[in-house]
């Protein structure tokens, strides 16, 4: 296991099944687990014309979804829980699903992605295009470095649904988007990733976010 501390972020390279039991509970678990749809196994190379095909390699981490027991262990670490891909897992009924409208009409990507939450509030929707050359720009165009990477604005929006949360855990960190959003919003982040290549990318992205945060007077999205 390798541990990196970058600003307000503590990052673990390892299997979350081993690391979760060592961690204290947090305010919020915000994560995007593998769905078990084989997205890591080269599927992005054959996407439709509206996307920019990219070869992310042929890996096995998305061959099957996490076991129910692991999803339960992840949920147990957070008082508030937001889990993208919640429609793929066995989870309790919820009044509040977060709907990311990807504005992908006419492509082979899903029109929306769903995040299950345990929050007692209404369903919320956020529209943000993330598809290849059509990607919506909020500042500089965001580089995709992971086949299931979420845009930073989407994760900032998700964080904004749990405004009071100050410590955030992502046990399936991937390329570190949740961590970048936490740095931008002045929150403490704990991330776990088992794939070394994505762990290194997450470290670089979060370090860049920390460096950029030092140039701002206030966090992105509001005054501290």
Short mmCIF file of the C-alpha atoms (twelve columns), coordinates in Angstrom:
data_MODEL
# 
_entry.id   MODEL 
# 
loop_
_atom_site.group_PDB 
_atom_site.id 
_atom_site.type_symbol 
_atom_site.label_atom_id 
_atom_site.label_alt_id 
_atom_site.label_comp_id 
_atom_site.label_asym_id 
_atom_site.label_seq_id 
_atom_site.Cartn_x 
_atom_site.Cartn_y 
_atom_site.Cartn_z 
_atom_site.pdbx_PDB_model_num 
ATOM 1   C CA . UNK A 1   0.000   0.000  0.000   1 
ATOM 2   C CA . UNK A 2   1.170   3.515  -0.832  1 
ATOM 3   C CA . UNK A 3   -0.143  6.691  0.820   1 
ATOM 4   C CA . UNK A 4   0.206   10.208 -0.599  1 
ATOM 5   C CA . UNK A 5   -0.814  13.409 1.181   1 
ATOM 6   C CA . UNK A 6   -1.490  16.309 -1.194  1 
ATOM 7   C CA . UNK A 7   -2.912  19.427 0.421   1 
ATOM 8   C CA . UNK A 8   -6.231  18.453 2.037   1 
ATOM 9   C CA . UNK A 9   -6.221  15.063 0.277   1 
ATOM 10  C CA . UNK A 10  -4.996  11.698 1.554   1 
ATOM 11  C CA . UNK A 11  -4.711  9.133  -1.236  1 
ATOM 12  C CA . UNK A 12  -4.297  5.367  -0.851  1 
ATOM 13  C CA . UNK A 13  -3.015  3.058  -3.575  1 
ATOM 14  C CA . UNK A 14  -4.549  -0.303 -2.726  1 
ATOM 15  C CA . UNK A 15  -7.735  -2.347 -2.545  1 
ATOM 16  C CA . UNK A 16  -10.562 -0.578 -0.730  1 
ATOM 17  C CA . UNK A 17  -11.585 -3.912 0.809   1 
ATOM 18  C CA . UNK A 18  -8.347  -3.801 2.801   1 
ATOM 19  C CA . UNK A 19  -8.211  -0.048 3.454   1 
ATOM 20  C CA . UNK A 20  -11.819 0.766  4.391   1 
ATOM 21  C CA . UNK A 21  -11.668 -1.021 7.779   1 
ATOM 22  C CA . UNK A 22  -8.720  1.198  8.787   1 
ATOM 23  C CA . UNK A 23  -10.557 4.478  8.131   1 
ATOM 24  C CA . UNK A 24  -12.720 6.533  10.464  1 
ATOM 25  C CA . UNK A 25  -16.249 7.470  9.354   1 
ATOM 26  C CA . UNK A 26  -16.632 10.585 7.184   1 
ATOM 27  C CA . UNK A 27  -19.362 13.137 6.524   1 
ATOM 28  C CA . UNK A 28  -19.933 12.049 2.931   1 
ATOM 29  C CA . UNK A 29  -19.165 9.068  0.726   1 
ATOM 30  C CA . UNK A 30  -19.262 10.286 -2.891  1 
ATOM 31  C CA . UNK A 31  -18.187 7.605  -5.324  1 
ATOM 32  C CA . UNK A 32  -18.609 6.030  -8.756  1 
ATOM 33  C CA . UNK A 33  -17.928 2.284  -8.424  1 
ATOM 34  C CA . UNK A 34  -17.373 -0.006 -11.414 1 
ATOM 35  C CA . UNK A 35  -20.756 -1.037 -12.826 1 
ATOM 36  C CA . UNK A 36  -19.612 -4.373 -14.236 1 
ATOM 37  C CA . UNK A 37  -20.326 -3.400 -17.856 1 
ATOM 38  C CA . UNK A 38  -16.824 -4.007 -19.250 1 
ATOM 39  C CA . UNK A 39  -16.089 -0.351 -19.936 1 
ATOM 40  C CA . UNK A 40  -12.421 -0.905 -19.026 1 
ATOM 41  C CA . UNK A 41  -11.978 -3.565 -21.702 1 
ATOM 42  C CA . UNK A 42  -11.434 -1.337 -24.730 1 
ATOM 43  C CA . UNK A 43  -15.087 -0.416 -25.395 1 
ATOM 44  C CA . UNK A 44  -14.254 3.284  -25.791 1 
ATOM 45  C CA . UNK A 45  -12.207 2.532  -28.911 1 
ATOM 46  C CA . UNK A 46  -15.403 1.819  -30.857 1 
ATOM 47  C CA . UNK A 47  -17.637 4.674  -29.734 1 
ATOM 48  C CA . UNK A 48  -19.834 6.537  -32.240 1 
ATOM 49  C CA . UNK A 49  -18.858 9.462  -34.454 1 
ATOM 50  C CA . UNK A 50  -19.938 12.078 -31.914 1 
ATOM 51  C CA . UNK A 51  -17.188 10.948 -29.553 1 
ATOM 52  C CA . UNK A 52  -13.414 11.050 -29.922 1 
ATOM 53  C CA . UNK A 53  -12.276 7.413  -29.715 1 
ATOM 54  C CA . UNK A 54  -9.462  6.832  -27.248 1 
ATOM 55  C CA . UNK A 55  -7.692  3.628  -26.308 1 
ATOM 56  C CA . UNK A 56  -7.599  3.355  -22.486 1 
ATOM 57  C CA . UNK A 57  -6.182  -0.167 -22.615 1 
ATOM 58  C CA . UNK A 58  -7.781  -3.525 -21.957 1 
ATOM 59  C CA . UNK A 59  -8.266  -3.955 -18.199 1 
ATOM 60  C CA . UNK A 60  -10.468 -6.135 -16.013 1 
ATOM 61  C CA . UNK A 61  -11.517 -3.818 -13.177 1 
ATOM 62  C CA . UNK A 62  -14.991 -3.308 -14.711 1 
ATOM 63  C CA . UNK A 63  -15.682 -6.945 -15.576 1 
ATOM 64  C CA . UNK A 64  -18.133 -7.277 -12.680 1 
ATOM 65  C CA . UNK A 65  -19.691 -4.923 -10.116 1 
ATOM 66  C CA . UNK A 66  -18.525 -4.862 -6.488  1 
ATOM 67  C CA . UNK A 67  -20.168 -7.425 -4.233  1 
ATOM 68  C CA . UNK A 68  -23.146 -6.279 -2.160  1 
ATOM 69  C CA . UNK A 69  -21.061 -6.687 1.010   1 
ATOM 70  C CA . UNK A 70  -18.478 -4.202 -0.289  1 
ATOM 71  C CA . UNK A 71  -21.150 -1.687 -1.294  1 
ATOM 72  C CA . UNK A 72  -22.579 -1.996 2.226   1 
ATOM 73  C CA . UNK A 73  -19.106 -1.446 3.740   1 
ATOM 74  C CA . UNK A 74  -18.621 1.654  1.601   1 
ATOM 75  C CA . UNK A 75  -21.985 3.069  2.624   1 
ATOM 76  C CA . UNK A 76  -21.266 2.413  6.300   1 
ATOM 77  C CA . UNK A 77  -18.333 4.859  6.204   1 
ATOM 78  C CA . UNK A 78  -20.428 7.912  5.325   1 
ATOM 79  C CA . UNK A 79  -23.227 9.654  7.192   1 
ATOM 80  C CA . UNK A 80  -24.330 10.982 3.796   1 
ATOM 81  C CA . UNK A 81  -24.012 8.692  0.780   1 
ATOM 82  C CA . UNK A 82  -24.013 9.505  -2.946  1 
ATOM 83  C CA . UNK A 83  -23.281 6.611  -5.294  1 
ATOM 84  C CA . UNK A 84  -23.205 6.992  -9.068  1 
ATOM 85  C CA . UNK A 85  -24.482 3.960  -10.932 1 
ATOM 86  C CA . UNK A 86  -26.859 3.224  -8.081  1 
ATOM 87  C CA . UNK A 87  -29.240 1.562  -10.540 1 
ATOM 88  C CA . UNK A 88  -26.648 -1.242 -10.933 1 
ATOM 89  C CA . UNK A 89  -26.452 -2.076 -7.213  1 
ATOM 90  C CA . UNK A 90  -28.705 -3.446 -4.480  1 
ATOM 91  C CA . UNK A 91  -29.632 -0.321 -2.500  1 
ATOM 92  C CA . UNK A 92  -32.598 0.807  -0.379  1 
ATOM 93  C CA . UNK A 93  -35.396 2.921  -1.876  1 
ATOM 94  C CA . UNK A 94  -34.554 6.616  -2.028  1 
ATOM 95  C CA . UNK A 95  -36.526 9.838  -2.466  1 
ATOM 96  C CA . UNK A 96  -33.448 11.593 -3.835  1 
ATOM 97  C CA . UNK A 97  -31.672 10.443 -6.960  1 
ATOM 98  C CA . UNK A 98  -29.216 12.777 -8.668  1 
ATOM 99  C CA . UNK A 99  -29.672 12.777 -12.440 1 
ATOM 100 C CA . UNK A 100 -26.807 13.871 -14.665 1 
ATOM 101 C CA . UNK A 101 -28.324 14.749 -18.055 1 
ATOM 102 C CA . UNK A 102 -25.408 14.181 -20.444 1 
ATOM 103 C CA . UNK A 103 -27.173 15.801 -23.432 1 
ATOM 104 C CA . UNK A 104 -26.097 12.839 -25.592 1 
ATOM 105 C CA . UNK A 105 -29.097 12.534 -27.926 1 
ATOM 106 C CA . UNK A 106 -28.230 10.616 -31.077 1 
ATOM 107 C CA . UNK A 107 -25.142 8.817  -29.743 1 
ATOM 108 C CA . UNK A 108 -24.508 5.368  -28.301 1 
ATOM 109 C CA . UNK A 109 -23.868 6.805  -24.834 1 
ATOM 110 C CA . UNK A 110 -26.614 6.782  -22.201 1 
ATOM 111 C CA . UNK A 111 -28.659 9.987  -22.096 1 
ATOM 112 C CA . UNK A 112 -28.311 10.225 -18.301 1 
ATOM 113 C CA . UNK A 113 -26.410 8.748  -15.380 1 
ATOM 114 C CA . UNK A 114 -28.052 8.209  -12.005 1 
ATOM 115 C CA . UNK A 115 -26.612 8.608  -8.533  1 
ATOM 116 C CA . UNK A 116 -28.416 7.001  -5.591  1 
ATOM 117 C CA . UNK A 117 -28.396 8.953  -2.328  1 
ATOM 118 C CA . UNK A 118 -29.617 8.444  1.224   1 
ATOM 119 C CA . UNK A 119 -30.652 12.099 1.493   1 
ATOM 120 C CA . UNK A 120 -34.298 12.845 2.409   1 
ATOM 121 C CA . UNK A 121 -34.953 15.381 -0.329  1 
ATOM 122 C CA . UNK A 122 -36.317 15.609 -3.858  1 
ATOM 123 C CA . UNK A 123 -34.752 14.308 -7.061  1 
ATOM 124 C CA . UNK A 124 -32.263 16.752 -8.599  1 
ATOM 125 C CA . UNK A 125 -31.034 17.074 -12.205 1 
ATOM 126 C CA . UNK A 126 -27.926 18.675 -13.717 1 
ATOM 127 C CA . UNK A 127 -27.347 19.093 -17.449 1 
ATOM 128 C CA . UNK A 128 -23.754 18.981 -18.652 1 
ATOM 129 C CA . UNK A 129 -22.476 17.730 -22.018 1 
ATOM 130 C CA . UNK A 130 -19.334 15.563 -21.756 1 
ATOM 131 C CA . UNK A 131 -19.171 13.949 -25.176 1 
ATOM 132 C CA . UNK A 132 -15.949 14.328 -27.172 1 
ATOM 133 C CA . UNK A 133 -15.650 17.482 -29.260 1 
ATOM 134 C CA . UNK A 134 -19.107 18.570 -28.081 1 
ATOM 135 C CA . UNK A 135 -17.916 18.783 -24.474 1 
ATOM 136 C CA . UNK A 136 -19.363 21.737 -22.643 1 
ATOM 137 C CA . UNK A 137 -16.625 24.183 -21.696 1 
ATOM 138 C CA . UNK A 138 -16.515 25.790 -18.260 1 
ATOM 139 C CA . UNK A 139 -13.034 27.265 -18.431 1 
ATOM 140 C CA . UNK A 140 -10.408 25.055 -20.098 1 
ATOM 141 C CA . UNK A 141 -11.521 21.871 -21.877 1 
ATOM 142 C CA . UNK A 142 -11.188 18.946 -19.485 1 
ATOM 143 C CA . UNK A 143 -8.895  16.090 -20.508 1 
ATOM 144 C CA . UNK A 144 -10.392 12.584 -20.218 1 
ATOM 145 C CA . UNK A 145 -7.837  10.179 -18.757 1 
ATOM 146 C CA . UNK A 146 -10.104 7.370  -17.534 1 
ATOM 147 C CA . UNK A 147 -12.826 5.472  -19.461 1 
ATOM 148 C CA . UNK A 148 -15.523 6.205  -16.859 1 
ATOM 149 C CA . UNK A 149 -14.230 9.609  -15.719 1 
ATOM 150 C CA . UNK A 150 -16.818 12.133 -14.525 1 
ATOM 151 C CA . UNK A 151 -16.490 15.858 -15.313 1 
ATOM 152 C CA . UNK A 152 -15.371 18.044 -12.411 1 
ATOM 153 C CA . UNK A 153 -18.510 20.262 -12.671 1 
ATOM 154 C CA . UNK A 154 -20.715 17.178 -12.196 1 
ATOM 155 C CA . UNK A 155 -18.858 16.168 -9.035  1 
ATOM 156 C CA . UNK A 156 -18.941 19.750 -7.724  1 
ATOM 157 C CA . UNK A 157 -22.706 19.710 -8.272  1 
ATOM 158 C CA . UNK A 158 -22.994 16.414 -6.397  1 
ATOM 159 C CA . UNK A 159 -20.921 17.807 -3.530  1 
ATOM 160 C CA . UNK A 160 -23.203 20.815 -3.458  1 
ATOM 161 C CA . UNK A 161 -26.151 18.573 -2.606  1 
ATOM 162 C CA . UNK A 162 -24.460 17.875 0.755   1 
ATOM 163 C CA . UNK A 163 -23.213 21.375 1.555   1 
ATOM 164 C CA . UNK A 164 -22.464 20.717 5.235   1 
ATOM 165 C CA . UNK A 165 -20.141 17.777 4.521   1 
ATOM 166 C CA . UNK A 166 -16.480 18.631 5.123   1 
ATOM 167 C CA . UNK A 167 -14.787 15.214 4.944   1 
ATOM 168 C CA . UNK A 168 -15.392 13.237 1.764   1 
ATOM 169 C CA . UNK A 169 -14.416 9.663  0.897   1 
ATOM 170 C CA . UNK A 170 -14.205 8.093  -2.569  1 
ATOM 171 C CA . UNK A 171 -13.161 4.407  -2.316  1 
ATOM 172 C CA . UNK A 172 -13.187 4.028  -6.140  1 
ATOM 173 C CA . UNK A 173 -11.188 7.161  -6.904  1 
ATOM 174 C CA . UNK A 174 -10.171 6.435  -10.500 1 
ATOM 175 C CA . UNK A 175 -8.462  9.490  -11.977 1 
ATOM 176 C CA . UNK A 176 -9.314  11.638 -8.941  1 
ATOM 177 C CA . UNK A 177 -12.195 13.822 -10.115 1 
ATOM 178 C CA . UNK A 178 -13.945 13.737 -6.732  1 
ATOM 179 C CA . UNK A 179 -10.681 14.844 -5.121  1 
ATOM 180 C CA . UNK A 180 -10.251 17.709 -7.575  1 
ATOM 181 C CA . UNK A 181 -13.789 18.904 -6.838  1 
ATOM 182 C CA . UNK A 182 -13.146 18.662 -3.073  1 
ATOM 183 C CA . UNK A 183 -9.973  20.755 -3.343  1 
ATOM 184 C CA . UNK A 184 -11.829 23.372 -5.377  1 
ATOM 185 C CA . UNK A 185 -14.626 23.502 -2.767  1 
ATOM 186 C CA . UNK A 186 -12.279 23.545 0.254   1 
ATOM 187 C CA . UNK A 187 -13.181 20.091 1.580   1 
ATOM 188 C CA . UNK A 188 -10.998 17.330 3.042   1 
ATOM 189 C CA . UNK A 189 -10.695 14.351 0.714   1 
ATOM 190 C CA . UNK A 190 -9.801  10.681 1.187   1 
ATOM 191 C CA . UNK A 191 -9.382  8.622  -1.968  1 
ATOM 192 C CA . UNK A 192 -8.618  4.953  -2.649  1 
ATOM 193 C CA . UNK A 193 -7.580  3.498  -6.019  1 
ATOM 194 C CA . UNK A 194 -6.187  0.050  -6.769  1 
ATOM 195 C CA . UNK A 195 -4.914  0.680  -10.343 1 
ATOM 196 C CA . UNK A 196 -1.410  2.272  -10.187 1 
ATOM 197 C CA . UNK A 197 -1.730  4.128  -13.503 1 
ATOM 198 C CA . UNK A 198 -4.927  5.858  -12.407 1 
ATOM 199 C CA . UNK A 199 -3.590  6.498  -8.908  1 
ATOM 200 C CA . UNK A 200 -0.651  8.383  -10.430 1 
ATOM 201 C CA . UNK A 201 -3.003  10.389 -12.651 1 
ATOM 202 C CA . UNK A 202 -5.169  11.232 -9.626  1 
ATOM 203 C CA . UNK A 203 -2.119  12.429 -7.697  1 
ATOM 204 C CA . UNK A 204 -1.116  14.743 -10.547 1 
ATOM 205 C CA . UNK A 205 -4.628  16.135 -11.047 1 
ATOM 206 C CA . UNK A 206 -5.158  16.772 -7.338  1 
ATOM 207 C CA . UNK A 207 -1.722  18.378 -6.992  1 
ATOM 208 C CA . UNK A 208 -2.600  20.707 -9.884  1 
ATOM 209 C CA . UNK A 209 -5.921  21.552 -8.209  1 
ATOM 210 C CA . UNK A 210 -4.092  22.333 -4.945  1 
ATOM 211 C CA . UNK A 211 -1.619  24.588 -6.781  1 
ATOM 212 C CA . UNK A 212 -4.449  26.413 -8.542  1 
ATOM 213 C CA . UNK A 213 -6.434  26.782 -5.315  1 
ATOM 214 C CA . UNK A 214 -3.583  28.801 -3.829  1 
ATOM 215 C CA . UNK A 215 -4.211  31.453 -6.478  1 
ATOM 216 C CA . UNK A 216 -7.896  31.883 -5.544  1 
ATOM 217 C CA . UNK A 217 -9.321  34.013 -2.759  1 
ATOM 218 C CA . UNK A 218 -12.385 31.787 -2.313  1 
ATOM 219 C CA . UNK A 219 -13.329 28.157 -3.072  1 
ATOM 220 C CA . UNK A 220 -15.048 27.418 -6.364  1 
ATOM 221 C CA . UNK A 221 -18.801 27.619 -5.864  1 
ATOM 222 C CA . UNK A 222 -18.910 29.964 -2.896  1 
ATOM 223 C CA . UNK A 223 -17.245 31.904 -0.117  1 
ATOM 224 C CA . UNK A 224 -15.534 29.914 2.631   1 
# 
